């Protein structure tokens, strides 16, 4: 009994390794972004702009002036702004140790990715080129009685945008999905190799679909549920559905498997809790390696942009949504129409939030109301006794 309890404690300690390794990385990122008083002040200003519903491009000159006055260099500006837009939390840093672990994890991830990439291309052809995803959106809108509009994105005009932050922000979805698939399949009465094969196939299919959906929905499209007085950004829909299911599911499945190994009710090859915990880490980091390769090969290239543009043009052709600016001033919220989303896509959003600077040369070129040769005289002093 004492040996079983010791094995359970060791297994729990192994499962906590990602959390322990993530803490120094989390502190390092906080230091790199900046935690000095001037950094906190600039973060507060960025947050105020975003809370007002204004894109950073609208307040770009003002933010740059404030940063120079603190002073904050442009690279740190970009890190602070990206950290406000895409905050990195402990689960994100739990996946980074895959970069410094055994090459075995990278080898497993590379093999799975070689099988995954053709499936991503197949999913792109089915969902995007064949228009299946747009048809699914139409069905969802009809069943849920939703409308679709565009809300101007707030992350336009980020100073020295650090794409690494955005890529890291997407990693947990793929990585924890792989572990979730493994734990689900491990409860099925399947032989070992059949279970491993089924896990890989399930992970590949779900990941290929999710990658295309997230790439296609990364834009201005928003579901409008007027009856419930709410708006649901399309790009957040996948995470809002998967996050609670996968998160709570992982906690339940891990706890249940450890309990079964403790009471001796598990008859699989992972009946030993220490062995089970080690396999869990291998699966998690292998899935994280696959997620990193997906970000490098798909999202960092032009393929994701092509998927987004084709899908949004399909939605525009079907519904012709209007692009709105959703702003807030104190407690007053306004949804102001800007233009059609089709026009926004054609111009690549360049004319929104673009203000012309008015300098001294422009003032000199401005026509004057004085005639040539006429002297400017000061205005007459008002007669205060007449009031």
Buried (B, 14 or more C-beta within 10 A) or exposed (E): EEEEEEBBEEBEEBBEBBEEBBEEBBEEBEEEBBEEEBBEBBBEBBEEBBEBBBBBBBBBEEBBEBBEEBEBEEEBBBBBBBBBBBEBEEBBBBBBBBEEBEEEBBEBBBBBBEBBBEBBBEBBEBBBEEBEBBEEBBEBBEEEEBBBBBBBBBBBBBBEBBEEBBBBBBBBBBBBBBBBBBBBBBBEEBEEEEBBEBBBBBBBBBBBBBBBBBBBBBBBBBBBEEEEEEBBBBBBBBBEEBBEEBBEBBEEBBEEBBEBBBEEEBEBEBBBBBBBBBBBBBBBBBBBBBBBBBBEBBBBEEBBEEBBBBBBBBBBEBBEBBBBBBBEEEEEEEBEEBBBBBBBBEEEBEEBBEEEEEEEEEEEEEEEEEEEEEEEEEEEEEEEEEE
